[in-house]
Amino acid sequence: MEFGINIVSPIYIKDLITFLSFHEQHEFINNPEYKYSKQSHSFNKKTGIANNNKIIKAYAKGLQFPEFCDINTFRFEVKSRESAYINKFGIFDLNDLLNVNVYYLLVDKLIEEFKNVLIIYDKIDFTNLNLKEVSKLNTLLSQSHWYRIKQDNKRNVFNDEKIKYYKLIDKTGNHLKKQLEKIIFEKLELLKKGAISTPKENNKKGAISILYNSRIRTQNKTQKAKVKNSICPVTGLNLCYEKEGAKYALTTTLKKLKESDPKTFELVKINLLKKSHGKPKFEQSEIAHLAKQIRNEYYNPFKIKQNGYKQPLNYFQHSQLNFLYTLGI
């Protein structure tokens, strides 16, 4: 699977591709198939073979297709050949790509991944910097400087130098990376218009998470025992907000999840609405509809034919039921 965005670069596209240096700490390597095309990925330490879990691609789309788009069109893309990575976005089959909520997760991922890009852009005005800052910035503009840091294999040094670099670039008043981030964000927001998006919130999660995690150690013994023994078998959600004796997640659990963890709520909704023929228009009916889907799944579990009769599967053995459990969330 590949997902990405096209924008028009504020500088000449050949320069932009040339100055792309790293994604996280993985160097951008020229793609021999196309001119002005680069990609970045990790390598297996033992075999030296490129990992297919996540590949970042960046190239001059305008040079490849000048008859169809602006010559300075820049394409930024995330690619994966591993189902474990793709499943994180609630994508298990082609039908999931028809659900608009999947794309909100992909939008956030694109923004996150571009923030991890390092662009060594040498067209700088040093007027606002003192001599010490000019000297430091000149060092940071050298590709050999970053190569030596990588050879030392010190993660913190690389990240610290990256922070210093962008702080100095900020002072010059010509921050190409911020310009690109702004263009990408505004383009993605434009593409999201017309759909109901989930607002970003600064969530404060309490001691008892609504997601079951056996590694949680913040509860007291009574709470911990209750949480561990009260898990929705359909979704894997914690039933700590439901009345004692609840067998599966009801509206209270879904409301709390939407408030505290909107992204996971979207994943739950994506999974539950797979077989739904209609999408509710209002928030209250949406929660009620999802609760009904959970109830239906609980009382009508996935069945298979075996030895001439239908036999229910164990909830935790079927990936389309407790999918949060399958993803390790």
BELLIN-V578394 format. One record per helix or strand. SS is the DSSP state (alpha for helix, beta for strand). FROM is the first residue (numbers start at 1). TO is the last residue. Records with the same first field share a line. If there is no record, write none. Layout:
BEGIN
SS: FROM-TO ; FROM-TO
END
This chain:
BEGIN
beta: 2-8 ; 20-23 ; 26-27 ; 29-30 ; 37-40 ; 43-43 ; 50-50 ; 55-60 ; 73-79 ; 117-119 ; 211-211 ; 231-231 ; 237-238 ; 303-306 ; 309-312
alpha: 13-19 ; 61-64 ; 83-87 ; 94-98 ; 100-115 ; 131-140 ; 143-152 ; 155-172 ; 176-192 ; 221-229 ; 251-260 ; 262-272 ; 283-299 ; 315-317 ; 323-327
END
